[in-house]
């Protein structure tokens, strides 16, 4: 704030104090406290704004400039760049207004643009990534606890983008699209009931958001203060700006970085939603014989507000026919693969149920509760879910999560199972929490047994940049040694603008077995460390940022034998044009205790292998209509050599067509033999509107010699309800001419009844 502005504000308050000297202090405070807070926050560098109650509901059509309902609502206009020029004001004017009615929380934005014909719209599907498109997003921390929040966003096409934020929003890291389904800081698969519309014009573009209060969870207090922040992305300039400034090492999801919204008078809402579905399908299977059959089904989900802070979800005859097929993977190691959760019922509030340890980009090391254990049998075969329920929310200052589900028996595959989870979490100031979890899996067959797991977790915030993370777990499995059924993890991390560092230690006992969870490998000790730096040169050679860093992950068996070790030494070169190149090397040690099959008739013998590989990643500007990326590795591999290339090309036509073709190729030369693998993936989307689109996913896996097609027509109505036409075809060529073929066609319709 300049000296002149500060003096003007002081004089203004001197006049106000004289004018209202004889008023009751309570009246003065009631009338002018919000303005006083805004003044004080401006002096101290904090961002505060006030929500306005409106008597006339705006028409939600995106035309903000011609809707007089917004005329008397004050606007937020001060936006600061995070990239490319950190600390500078946004290059294009932006005006945001916040209001509310009896039952709606309302936000409008006008994104002025000097080149309105240069707007970039990268996709029009719900929840499509917004970082490569012109976009506007905002977060709200309704409990003002810096722990949990909501994100809503859109682009000039008016798409709906929503997400839940947990753990303070720090667990999501640099990734804006979290879909792993068991936790982290960012869950984009949460779909709520709300509305947004956008409009383009010679001024740029504008949008209006209408979010029912009953979609949100908040405290019982009438007059509330929330955390809030706004983000604008100008794609052609690679520009990202925020109202409350965000340091380069974080995203807007970090709730402690948000500003403050005052004067939110919330209603005491009740919410009952019922979502029934009907389904018909035709299946044809060809193997040794050929048979086909038709089937029909029905079921329902229900959502009820127990209070303004607690929600009960119920499901009967649960079905996920509309969910996109998994991305296939090829395993060239001897540890478990991680397939992320994609089913909406399990993804809502998933962050609350996340207890365990991270393990990197490809998934966690430990998750005490992994929802894909429910309704998915061996080799990914679907298992019918009879039904269940989930209760989540806040009670007496504690976060509470309870879940129970029952799955049906499948002949020659699995018995009927009962799954139970209890989670409690106390959130404290400064990104600190302590929590506990219990899971129980009751295998109810003739030879059934009960697997139980117990866990404690905690995070201690140290200032705004450092934290300590701790986790401990125990399991109880009949006929297994309880003394060694343990796991624990401790980590110290610090994130500054230029340097992020972390060091952690984990240990997993020999009989630790969380059957409702995920365990990548068994019985080990692990040390990890990371130093990650960021530097922004003064526009040298078009460079935006360089990020030299070093990581180490080492796994030892409990007897001291080193099973894995990896030093990753890398540097990222990011240019203002959007082009990136990462140059690195990996020093790898693999200790193989027992030989394993890595390809047909090719074994990796037991022994210790010390190898080095070079790594090169390139990526072009993803906001362009055509973009390209490829991760390439060459070097030692289990005592031999490997060339690994993963080229991918993306194509976009206006805002209607998006597609991507990718290849993951391995050429491996080992002492025991040579082999190669190919995994081809092609995605295609055509959007008629943001809520009506066609998607297809074609995959070929040379390891299994199998082609698969997943095609979906989606006419989405609200909160993941609507009409779905799904076609699946799996063709197995592991034989002459065809070993097996499975085709299925499903039509499903679900509808949302908003009972209250």
BELWOWO-V565078 format. One record per pair of residues at least 4 apart in sequence whose ideal C-beta (glycine too) atoms are under 6 Angstrom apart, sorted by the first residue. I is the first residue (numbers start at 0). J is the second residue. D is the distance in whole Angstrom. If there is no record, write none. Layout:
[[I/J/D] [I/J/D]]
//
This chain:
[[0/4/5] [0/5/5] [0/41/6] [8/38/5] [19/27/5] [22/26/5] [22/27/5] [27/31/6] [28/32/5] [31/35/6] [33/49/5] [33/261/5] [33/262/6] [36/40/6] [36/47/5] [37/47/5] [40/45/4] [40/47/4] [46/242/6] [46/243/4] [46/258/3] [47/259/4] [48/75/5] [48/260/6] [49/261/5] [49/262/5] [50/97/5] [50/99/6] [50/260/6] [50/262/5] [50/263/5] [51/72/5] [51/98/5] [53/68/6] [53/98/5] [53/100/6] [55/68/5] [56/100/5] [57/66/5] [57/68/4] [58/66/6] [59/194/6] [59/196/5] [59/207/5] [59/209/5] [60/196/5] [61/196/4] [61/197/4] [61/198/4] [61/205/6] [61/206/6] [61/207/6] [62/66/6] [62/198/5] [63/69/6] [63/107/5] [63/109/5] [63/205/4] [69/96/6] [69/107/6] [72/96/4] [72/98/5] [74/94/4] [74/96/5] [75/95/4] [75/242/6] [76/94/5] [78/89/4] [78/93/5] [78/240/4] [78/242/6] [79/244/5] [80/84/5] [80/87/5] [80/240/5] [81/85/6] [81/239/5] [81/245/5] [82/239/5] [83/237/6] [83/543/5] [83/575/5] [85/247/6] [89/93/6] [89/240/4] [91/111/6] [91/112/5] [92/111/4] [93/110/6] [93/231/5] [94/109/5] [95/108/5] [95/229/5] [96/107/5] [97/106/6] [98/105/4] [99/104/5] [99/105/6] [102/212/6] [103/209/5] [104/210/5] [105/209/6] [106/208/4] [107/207/5] [108/135/5] [108/206/5] [109/205/5] [110/203/5] [110/204/5] [111/202/6] [111/203/5] [112/203/3] [115/201/6] [115/203/5] [117/235/5] [118/133/5] [118/155/5] [119/132/5] [119/133/5] [119/234/4] [119/235/6] [119/622/5] [120/132/6] [120/154/6] [120/155/6] [120/156/5] [120/654/4] [121/131/5] [121/132/4] [122/127/3] [122/657/5] [123/156/5] [123/158/6] [123/654/5] [123/686/4] [123/689/5] [124/686/6] [124/692/6] [125/159/5] [126/160/6] [126/187/5] [127/158/6] [128/176/5] [129/134/4] [129/152/5] [129/160/6] [130/175/5] [131/621/5] [131/622/5] [132/154/5] [132/234/6] [133/154/6] [133/155/6] [133/234/5] [134/152/6] [134/154/5] [134/232/5] [135/231/5] [136/152/3] [136/230/5] [137/229/5] [138/148/5] [138/150/5] [138/228/5] [138/251/6] [139/148/6] [139/149/5] [139/225/5] [139/227/5] [140/148/4] [140/225/6] [140/226/3] [140/254/5] [140/257/6] [141/215/6] [141/217/4] [141/225/5] [143/224/6] [143/225/6] [143/226/5] [144/426/5] [145/167/6] [145/254/5] [145/255/5] [146/167/6] [146/426/4] [147/165/5] [148/164/4] [148/254/5] [150/162/4] [151/161/5] [151/208/6] [152/160/4] [153/157/6] [153/158/6] [153/195/5] [153/197/6] [153/206/5] [154/158/6] [155/197/5] [155/199/5] [155/204/4] [156/654/5] [157/196/5] [157/197/4] [157/689/6] [158/689/5] [159/195/6] [161/191/5] [162/185/6] [162/186/6] [162/187/4] [162/189/6] [163/186/4] [163/189/4] [164/168/4] [164/252/5] [165/350/3] [166/170/4] [166/184/5] [167/254/5] [167/430/5] [168/184/5] [168/252/3] [168/253/5] [168/254/5] [169/184/5] [169/253/6] [170/183/4] [170/184/3] [171/177/5] [171/183/6] [171/184/4] [171/185/3] [171/252/6] [176/187/5] [177/183/5] [177/185/4] [177/186/5] [177/187/6] [178/188/6] [178/339/5] [179/339/4] [180/339/5] [180/340/2] [180/346/5] [180/349/6] [181/349/6] [181/353/6] [181/366/5] [181/369/6] [182/350/5] [182/353/2] [185/252/6] [186/349/5] [186/350/6] [188/346/4] [189/347/5] [190/718/5] [190/719/5] [191/214/5] [192/214/5] [192/717/5] [192/718/5] [193/210/4] [193/214/6] [194/209/5] [195/208/5] [196/207/6] [197/206/4] [198/205/5] [199/204/5] [210/214/6] [212/265/6] [212/266/6] [212/268/5] [213/268/4] [213/270/4] [216/308/5] [217/265/6] [217/307/6] [219/307/6] [221/264/6] [222/264/6] [223/263/5] [223/265/6] [224/261/5] [225/260/5] [225/263/6] [226/254/6] [226/257/4] [227/257/6] [227/258/6] [227/260/4] [228/241/6] [228/242/6] [228/243/5] [228/251/5] [228/257/4] [228/258/6] [229/242/4] [230/241/5] [230/251/5] [231/240/5] [232/239/5] [233/238/4] [234/622/4] [237/577/6] [241/245/5] [241/251/6] [243/257/5] [243/258/4] [245/249/5] [245/251/6] [245/256/5] [246/496/5] [247/496/6] [248/494/5] [248/496/6] [249/253/4] [269/304/5] [269/755/5] [270/304/4] [271/303/5] [271/754/4] [271/755/4] [272/302/4] [272/753/6] [273/301/5] [273/752/4] [273/754/6] [274/300/5] [274/720/6] [274/749/6] [274/751/5] [275/299/4] [276/298/6] [276/747/6] [276/749/4] [277/297/5] [277/748/6] [278/296/5] [278/747/4] [279/295/5] [279/746/5] [280/294/5] [280/745/4] [281/293/5] [281/744/5] [282/292/6] [282/743/5] [283/291/4] [283/742/5] [284/290/6] [284/741/5] [285/289/5] [285/740/4] [286/739/4] [298/315/5] [298/316/3] [298/318/6] [299/315/6] [300/314/5] [301/313/4] [302/312/5] [303/311/5] [304/310/6] [305/309/4] [305/311/5] [308/392/5] [308/393/4] [309/392/3] [310/391/6] [310/392/6] [311/390/5] [312/389/5] [313/388/5] [314/344/6] [314/386/5] [314/387/6] [315/386/4] [317/384/4] [319/342/5] [320/725/6] [320/745/5] [320/747/5] [321/723/4] [321/747/6] [322/341/5] [322/342/6] [324/696/6] [324/709/4] [325/338/5] [327/698/5] [327/700/5] [328/336/5] [329/676/5] [329/678/5] [329/702/5] [330/336/5] [333/595/5] [334/519/5] [334/520/5] [335/519/5] [337/362/3] [340/345/5] [340/346/6] [340/370/5] [340/371/5] [343/719/5] [345/370/4] [348/391/5] [351/398/6] [351/400/5] [351/422/6] [352/368/5] [352/400/6] [352/422/5] [354/367/4] [354/436/5] [354/454/5] [354/456/5] [355/363/5] [355/365/4] [355/366/4] [355/367/5] [356/364/5] [356/365/5] [356/470/6] [356/488/4] [356/505/6] [357/363/6] [358/362/6] [358/363/5] [358/364/4] [364/519/5] [365/486/6] [365/518/6] [366/516/5] [366/517/4] [367/436/6] [367/452/6] [367/454/5] [367/472/6] [367/513/5] [367/516/5] [368/420/5] [368/438/5] [368/515/6] [368/516/6] [369/516/5] [369/517/4] [371/375/5] [372/515/5] [373/404/5] [373/418/5] [374/382/5] [374/384/5] [374/406/6] [376/380/4] [376/382/5] [376/412/5] [376/413/5] [382/406/5] [382/409/6] [382/413/6] [383/407/4] [384/406/5] [385/405/5] [385/407/5] [387/403/5] [387/404/3] [388/403/6] [389/402/5] [390/401/5] [391/400/5] [393/398/6] [394/399/5] [397/423/6] [397/425/6] [398/424/4] [399/423/6] [400/422/4] [401/421/6] [402/420/4] [403/419/5] [404/418/5] [405/417/5] [406/416/5] [407/415/6] [408/414/5] [408/415/4] [409/413/5] [414/443/6] [414/444/3] [415/443/5] [416/442/6] [417/441/4] [418/440/6] [419/439/4] [420/438/5] [421/437/5] [422/436/5] [423/435/5] [424/432/6] [424/434/4] [425/433/5] [426/432/5] [427/431/4] [429/460/4] [430/460/4] [431/459/5] [431/460/5] [432/458/5] [433/457/4] [434/456/5] [435/455/5] [436/454/5] [437/453/6] [438/452/5] [438/515/4] [439/451/5] [440/450/5] [440/514/5] [440/515/5] [441/449/5] [442/447/4] [442/448/6] [443/447/5] [448/477/5] [450/476/5] [450/514/4] [451/475/4] [452/474/5] [452/513/4] [453/473/5] [454/472/4] [455/471/5] [456/470/5] [457/469/5] [458/466/6] [458/468/5] [459/467/4] [460/466/5] [461/465/4] [464/493/6] [464/494/6] [464/495/6] [465/493/4] [466/492/6] [467/491/6] [468/490/4] [469/489/5] [470/488/4] [471/487/4] [472/486/5] [473/484/6] [473/485/5] [474/484/5] [474/511/6] [474/512/5] [474/513/5] [476/512/5] [479/510/5] [480/510/5] [483/508/4] [483/509/5] [483/510/5] [484/508/6] [484/510/5] [484/511/5] [485/508/4] [485/511/6] [486/507/5] [486/511/5] [487/506/6] [488/505/4] [489/504/6] [490/503/4] [491/502/6] [492/501/4] [493/500/5] [494/499/5] [497/532/6] [497/533/5] [498/532/5] [499/531/4] [500/530/5] [501/529/5] [502/528/5] [503/527/5] [504/526/6] [505/525/4] [506/524/5] [507/511/5] [507/523/5] [509/522/4] [522/557/6] [523/554/5] [523/556/6] [524/555/5] [525/554/5] [526/553/5] [527/552/5] [528/551/5] [529/550/5] [530/549/5] [531/548/4] [532/547/5] [533/544/6] [533/546/5] [534/545/5] [535/544/5] [536/542/5] [541/574/5] [541/575/5] [542/574/6] [543/573/5] [543/574/6] [543/575/5] [544/573/5] [545/572/6] [546/571/4] [547/570/4] [548/569/6] [549/568/5] [550/567/4] [551/566/5] [552/565/5] [553/564/4] [554/562/5] [554/563/4] [555/561/5] [556/560/4] [556/562/6] [560/590/6] [561/590/5] [562/590/5] [563/589/6] [564/588/4] [565/587/5] [566/586/4] [567/585/5] [568/583/6] [568/584/5] [569/581/6] [569/583/3] [570/582/6] [571/581/5] [572/580/5] [573/579/5] [574/578/5] [577/620/3] [578/619/6] [579/618/5] [580/617/5] [581/616/4] [583/614/4] [584/613/6] [585/612/5] [585/614/6] [586/611/6] [587/610/5] [588/609/5] [589/608/5] [590/607/5] [591/603/6] [591/605/5] [591/606/6] [593/605/6] [594/602/5] [594/604/5] [594/605/5] [595/603/6] [596/602/6] [597/601/6] [597/603/5] [598/674/4] [601/671/5] [601/672/4] [601/674/6] [602/671/5] [603/637/5] [608/637/5] [608/638/5] [610/635/3] [611/634/5] [611/635/6] [612/632/5] [612/634/3] [613/633/6] [613/634/6] [614/632/5] [615/631/5] [616/630/5] [617/629/6] [618/628/4] [619/626/5] [619/627/5] [621/626/5] [624/651/5] [625/650/6] [626/649/5] [627/648/5] [628/647/5] [629/645/6] [629/646/4] [630/645/5] [631/644/5] [632/643/4] [633/642/5] [636/641/4] [637/669/6] [638/670/6] [639/668/5] [639/669/4] [639/670/6] [640/668/5] [641/667/5] [642/666/4] [643/665/5] [644/664/5] [645/663/5] [646/662/6] [647/661/4] [648/660/6] [649/659/5] [650/658/5] [651/657/5] [652/656/4] [655/686/6] [656/685/6] [657/684/5] [658/683/5] [659/682/5] [660/681/5] [661/680/5] [662/679/6] [663/678/4] [664/677/5] [665/676/5] [666/675/5] [667/674/6] [668/673/5] [676/701/5] [676/702/5] [677/701/4] [678/700/6] [679/699/4] [680/698/5] [681/697/4] [682/696/6] [683/695/5] [684/692/6] [684/694/5] [685/693/5] [686/692/4] [687/691/4] [690/715/4] [691/714/5] [692/713/6] [693/712/5] [694/711/5] [695/710/4] [696/709/4] [697/708/5] [698/707/5] [699/706/5] [700/705/5] [704/732/5] [704/733/5] [705/731/5] [706/730/4] [707/729/5] [708/728/4] [709/727/6] [710/726/4] [711/725/5] [712/724/4] [713/723/6] [714/721/5] [714/722/4] [715/721/4] [716/720/5] [716/721/4] [717/751/5] [720/749/4] [720/750/6] [720/751/5] [722/748/5] [723/747/5] [724/746/5] [725/745/4] [726/744/5] [727/743/5] [728/742/5] [729/741/5] [730/740/5] [731/738/5] [731/739/4] [733/738/5] [734/738/3]]
//
